């Protein structure tokens, strides 16, 4: 059983975490390069937020927005 867990450790440490080790080493020399992927995710999330807010405004302009304060009938 010990060799099974050592195999899992070897898989993660020697293979799957290599990109993270490379990013950790890159961060010491170039912070922007190491965080490039994070900035891409932030830009994607900001774009999704803008799209969502535009869709909310479209529904509100068409009076399709339900402004009922109770979310379920049993709360009345």
Secondary structure by P-SEA (a helix, b strand, c coil): caaaaaaaaaaaaaccaaaaaaaaaaaaccccccaaaaaaaaaaaaaaaaaaaaaaaaaaaacccccccccccccc
